[in-house]
Amino acid sequence: MCVLALAIGAPAAAQDDPDLDINFAQPDFTLVALPTTLRLPKYKSAFRVTHRFLTPLNDGDFGNLVERFFGLDSGAQIGLEYRFGIMRRTQVGINRTSDRTIEFFSQYELMAQGESFPFTIDALATIDGTNNFRDSYSPALGAVVSRTIGEHAALYVHPIWVNNSNLEPSEIVDHNDSMLLGLGARLRIRPTVYLTFEGTPRVAGHTPGSAQMSFGLEKRAGGHMFQLTFTNGVGTTMGQVARGAANTDDWYLGFCISRKFY
């Protein structure tokens, strides 16, 4: 009987970690390029593929757009990301994009939303390196502040400082860092369907072009999240996001696929 009781109790014990439960308000670790405060359970992992087509949707007339199959015939910037929960409330990861930029990142939960505190606050640290992490490096420090509203929505603020956001030689630039104030939201419109928005205005320092903005339509299926994106820039690492978009007229089609391994 003791053996039977232990066998029955084992699955329940394995589910005692609340981080393993589905968070309906924030089902993924990113919005589009900016991070969320979703916890990654200890010793669990997740993988993400990002794909940004490089031909603007407004390049030519509608006939040209159809001929290019809405940009799908064009080249793309592709990113591969892997993250791992090294301990409770702490996750680390690596992201490589097809322009040979590699980003290492870490995230630690400082405060959790609850009855006594209205927000979740994570500390964030990243570093980009171009040419397969051999050339220009762009470290970043900041925070991710979130507020979930039941199981229906999540709101985000991202104050982040990025160093070496200007890739020109330091001798000929006025500013070599950027202060971002990212803003984002995810709205659950159906049990497994979401709308996502993020914008990353640069409030100080190097501010070329326009702030990168993105919209997404998402579908959750078990441990998978499928996202269709429309964005005016193709950056997915923190250094790329800090450099912004060329303008607010050109918009690009893209998608993300993420998978949790737990």
N, C-alpha and C positions, 0 to 999 in steps of 0.2 A: 504493500500500500504506500509506503514511504517513497519507493522508486516511482510509482505512478503519480504521486502528488508532485514530485520534483519535475517529472516530465511534462505534466500539465502546466506547472507554474513557470517553466523556462521561457516560453514565448512571451508571456505577460511581462516577465522581468526584463526581457530584451527590449520591450517597448516603453520602459519606465522613463527614458530620456525624452522630455517634451520637444527637444529640437528635431526629433524624427517625425513629428506630426506635420501635416500640411498646414502652411500658413496661407490662408485664402486671400488675405489682404496684400501680401507680398510673396508671391510664389516663386520668385527667382532672385538671383544674387545681383542682377543689374537691371536698370531701366532700359536704356538703349546702349549708352556708353558709360554712364555714371553708375556707381555702386548703390545698392540698397543696404539695409541693416539686417537682412535675413541671416540667421545663424547657420553655419555649416556644422553639423554634429561632429563630435570628436572622432577622429580616424576615418571619417567619411570623405567623399570627394565628389567633384562635379566637373563637367566638361562643356565647353561652349564653342560653337563655330559662328563667326560673323562674316558676312558677305556684302560688300558695297559695290554695286555696279558704277562704273566711272563715266558714263555718258549721261549728262543731265536730261531729265524728262522733257525740258522745254527746248532742247536742241533741234531746231527745224520745226516743220509743221506736223500736224497729226498723222499725215501719211508717212512721214519719215519715222515717227515714233512707232507706228505699227510695223513698218518694215524692219525695224531693229528689235521688234518684239518687246517694246517698252523698256529698252536698255539691256535686256538679257543677252543680246548678241555681243555686247561690248565687254571689254576687260573689266576686272574687278580687283578690289583690295580685299584680301581674305585674312581673317584672323583665327588663330587657334588658341584656346585658353584652357588651362587646367588649374583647379584649386583644391586645397586639402585642408581639413580641420586638424590642426596639430594639437589643440587642446580645446576645452570648452570655451566658447566665446572668442576664439582666435582662429583665423584662417590665413593661409598664405597661398600664392599662386604665381603662375607665369603666363604671359600672353605674347605671342609672336604674330606679327602681321607680315603680309607678303611683300612689303617694301623693306623687309629685313630689319624692322624695329622689334626689339625684345623688351618687354616690361616685366619686372618683378614687383609684386605687391603684397602687402600684409594689412590686416584689418583686425582690430580688437574692440570688443564691446566694453565701453566704460560705464554706461548706465542703461538700464532697461526700462521701457515704458511699463507703468503699473499704477496701482492705486495711489502711491505716494509720489510719483513722478510722471509728467505727461508726455515725455519723449523718450526715444532711444537715441543714444549718442555713441557712435563708433569713432575711434581714432584710425586714420588712414595714412599709410606711407607707401610710396611707389618710387620706382626709378626706371626710366626709359634709357635705352642705348641704341643708337642707329648702327647700321652695318653689322648686324648680329652682335650687338653689345660691344663693339670695338671702338666706336667713334664718339659722337656727341652724346653726352649724358644729361638727362633732365630729371632730377629728383623732385619729389613732391611730398608735401605734408599737409594734412587737413583733417576734416571731420565730416561725418555723415550724420545728419540729424533727421530723424523720421518721426512721424505721428500716424499711427494706423487708426482708422475709423471702423470699428467693428471688423467684419469680414468683407467690407465693401470697397475700401479705398485706403491708400497710403500716400502721404505727402512728404516731400524731402527738401532739405536745404543742404548744399555742399560748399562750405567755405574751404577753399583749397589754394595753397600757394605752390606754384610750379617754378622751379629755377631753370635757367637756360632754355626758356621757351622760345627765344630768338636764336635760330641756328646760324645767323651771320657771325663773323668773327667779332669777339667782344670789343676789339679796339674801335669798331666803327658803328656801334649801336648805342642808343641812349638808355635803353632798358633791356635787361637780360633775364627778367623774370615776370611772371604774371600772377595776379590775384584773381581767382575765380569765385563766383558766387553762383554755383549751380542750383537750379530749381527744377523739381520734377514731381510727377504724380502718376499714380496707377489707379485706374477705376475698374472695378469688376462689374461688367454689365450683364453677364450671364454666368451661370455656375462655373464654367471653365473658359470664359472669354473675357478679355481685358482690353482697355484702351490705355496707352502709355504716352506720356509727354515728358520731355526734358529740354532745358535750355541752359547754356553755360556762358552768361555774360562775364566779361573780364572787367573788373571794377578798378584795376590799377595796373601799372607796369606796361608790358608789351601787349598791345591790343591791335594786331593787324586785322584787316578785313572785317568780317562780321562774326558775331557769336554763333557757335554751332547750335542748331536746334533740330530736334527729332520728334517724330510721331510714330507710334507703333500700334498695330493691331495684333493681339496675341491669342493663342489657343493652348490651353494646358491639357495634356493627355498623360495621366500617370506621372512618371518622373520626367517627362519631356515638356519643354515649352517651345512652341513655334511662334516666331514673331516676324511679321512683315513690316518693314520700316520705310519711312520717307524722311530724308535728312538733307540739309544743305551743306553738309560736310561729311567726309568719310573717316574721320578720326575715331579710334576706339581705345587708344592708350591715353594716359593723362597728359603726356607731353603733346600728343597730336591734338587733343581737344583744346588745350591751352592756345594752340596756334590758330584756332578758329576756322572759319569757312571763308571762301573768297568773297561771297556776297549772299544776299537773301533772295536772289532771283533764280539761281540754279538749284534744283532739287534732284536727289538721286534715290533710286529704288534700291532696296537691300533686304536682307533677311538675317535672322539669327536662329540657331537651333541649339538648345541647351539640354543637358541630361544630368540628373542627379543619380549618384550610385549609392542609394540607400532607400 
